[in-house]
Amino acid sequence: MRAIGYVRVSTADQTNDGISLDVQTARIEAYAAMMNLELVVIIREEGVSASIPLKDRPGGKQVLAALWEQDVRHVVALKLDRLFRDAADCLTQTKEWDTAGIALHLVDMGGMTLNTASAMGRMFLTISAAFAELERNLISERTSQALQHKKSRGEPVGRPPFGFKMVDHRLVPIPEELAIIAEVKRQRAEGRTLWQIANYLREQNVPTRQNGAWRHNSVRQLLSVTETA
């Protein structure tokens, strides 16, 4: 009954969904106690997207290694999307676990639990993975269609570039930022390096859009965007 717990959040999860590592950990610990599972370790993965296959994530590699090194027969996660985003990755990995006698437990599958130790559990996992990928693909299609529609109407898409702000779905110039762009271009034309320009902007306390510090890469990006606009 030895088990490994796995918790993961990406930046979007933390800010939008509120599914924190601590919340996932508490739910997994409660489930393990109820099922009499001995949690050997709970592996925490922070700031890693589920679009990366499990075997290619730092924490995912720890999970796979611990399964064999510590004679663990159960993997516990809160939801399917904590472990897998791609149906093929999910089904390939869980088939390997099934062959090795390793069961996957999902604590919250729409208010129900899922355990692949049974044939019924494996069937529900297969169906859930397929429908989850279908939903993501439909969302992607709708998003793409919406963006194409906005482009066809001449509306800007994405975050407005430095020097502009969005007002009523239109780009409106910000004179102060345009003046900064002009100064950056002037200094670049005079032969100053990207590092020198970044130092100048920091010395002048010019904020970036993310309120971070100017670096040579951010100066390069500013120039590339304004030169193609």
SULQUI-V908700 format. One record per residue. N is the residue number from 1. RES is the residue in one letter. SS is DSSP state (a for helix, b for strand, c for the rest). PHI is phi as a letter, one per 40 degrees, with the letter a starting at -180 (999 if undefined). NEAR is the number of other ideal C-beta (glycine too) atoms within 12 Angstrom. Layout:
N/RES/SS/PHI/NEAR  N/RES/SS/PHI/NEAR
//
This chain:
1/M/c/999/19  2/R/b/c/23  3/A/b/b/37  4/I/b/b/40  5/G/b/c/43  6/Y/b/b/47  7/V/b/b/38  8/R/b/a/43  9/V/b/b/31  10/S/c/b/25  11/T/a/d/13  12/A/a/c/17  13/D/a/c/26  14/Q/a/c/20  15/T/a/c/12  16/N/a/b/11  17/D/a/c/18  18/G/c/g/13  19/I/c/c/27  20/S/c/c/21  21/L/a/c/28  22/D/a/c/18  23/V/a/c/22  24/Q/a/c/36  25/T/a/c/29  26/A/a/c/19  27/R/a/c/28  28/I/a/c/38  29/E/a/c/24  30/A/a/c/20  31/Y/a/c/29  32/A/a/c/30  33/A/a/c/18  34/M/a/c/15  35/M/c/c/22  36/N/c/f/12  37/L/c/c/28  38/E/b/c/20  39/L/b/c/29  40/V/b/c/25  41/V/b/a/27  42/I/b/b/32  43/I/b/c/37  44/R/b/b/27  45/E/b/b/31  46/E/b/b/21  47/G/c/g/19  48/V/c/b/31  49/S/c/c/23  50/A/c/c/33  51/S/c/c/19  52/I/c/c/22  53/P/c/d/22  54/L/a/d/40  55/K/a/c/21  56/D/a/b/19  57/R/c/c/30  58/P/a/d/20  59/G/a/c/32  60/G/a/c/33  61/K/a/c/21  62/Q/a/c/28  63/V/a/c/40  64/L/a/c/28  65/A/a/c/18  66/A/a/c/27  67/L/a/d/32  68/W/a/c/18  69/E/a/c/15  70/Q/c/b/21  71/D/c/f/17  72/V/c/c/32  73/R/c/b/26  74/H/b/a/36  75/V/b/b/48  76/V/b/b/46  77/A/b/b/46  78/L/c/c/37  79/K/c/b/35  80/L/a/c/43  81/D/a/c/35  82/R/a/c/46  83/L/a/c/46  84/F/c/b/40  85/R/c/b/29  86/D/c/b/26  87/A/a/c/26  88/A/a/c/17  89/D/a/c/27  90/C/a/c/35  91/L/a/c/27  92/T/a/c/19  93/Q/a/c/33  94/T/a/c/36  95/K/a/c/19  96/E/a/c/21  97/W/a/c/32  98/D/a/c/25  99/T/a/c/13  100/A/c/c/20  101/G/c/g/16  102/I/c/b/30  103/A/b/b/33  104/L/b/b/47  105/H/b/b/41  106/L/b/b/39  107/V/b/c/38  108/D/b/b/24  109/M/b/b/27  110/G/c/g/15  111/G/c/g/9  112/M/b/b/16  113/T/b/c/30  114/L/b/b/35  115/N/b/b/31  116/T/c/c/39  117/A/c/c/25  118/S/c/b/16  119/A/a/c/13  120/M/a/c/14  121/G/a/c/24  122/R/a/c/25  123/M/a/c/18  124/F/a/c/25  125/L/a/c/37  126/T/a/d/27  127/I/a/c/21  128/S/a/c/31  129/A/a/c/35  130/A/a/c/21  131/F/a/c/20  132/A/a/c/31  133/E/a/c/26  134/L/a/c/15  135/E/a/c/18  136/R/a/c/22  137/N/a/c/17  138/L/a/c/14  139/I/a/c/14  140/S/a/c/16  141/E/a/c/14  142/R/a/c/14  143/T/a/c/16  144/S/a/c/15  145/Q/a/c/14  146/A/a/c/16  147/L/a/c/17  148/Q/a/c/14  149/H/a/c/15  150/K/a/c/18  151/K/a/c/14  152/S/a/c/11  153/R/c/c/13  154/G/c/g/11  155/E/c/c/18  156/P/c/c/21  157/V/c/b/20  158/G/c/g/14  159/R/c/c/13  160/P/c/c/22  161/P/c/c/27  162/F/c/d/33  163/G/c/h/26  164/F/b/a/24  165/K/b/b/21  166/M/b/c/18  167/V/b/b/12  168/D/c/f/9  169/H/c/g/15  170/R/b/b/15  171/L/b/c/23  172/V/b/b/17  173/P/b/c/20  174/I/c/b/19  175/P/a/d/13  176/E/a/c/17  177/E/a/c/27  178/L/a/c/22  179/A/a/c/17  180/I/a/c/29  181/I/a/d/31  182/A/a/c/20  183/E/a/c/25  184/V/a/c/36  185/K/a/c/22  186/R/a/c/16  187/Q/a/c/25  188/R/a/c/26  189/A/a/c/13  190/E/c/c/13  191/G/c/g/10  192/R/c/c/21  193/T/c/c/15  194/L/a/c/24  195/W/a/c/19  196/Q/a/c/19  197/I/a/c/33  198/A/a/c/29  199/N/a/c/19  200/Y/a/c/24  201/L/a/c/30  202/R/a/c/20  203/E/a/c/12  204/Q/c/c/17  205/N/c/f/12  206/V/c/c/27  207/P/c/c/17  208/T/c/c/21  209/R/c/c/21  210/Q/c/c/12  211/N/c/f/9  212/G/c/c/14  213/A/c/c/18  214/W/c/c/31  215/R/c/b/19  216/H/a/c/23  217/N/a/c/17  218/S/a/c/26  219/V/a/c/34  220/R/a/c/20  221/Q/a/c/23  222/L/a/d/35  223/L/a/c/30  224/S/a/c/19  225/V/a/c/23  226/T/a/c/23  227/E/a/c/15  228/T/a/b/9  229/A/c/c/17
//
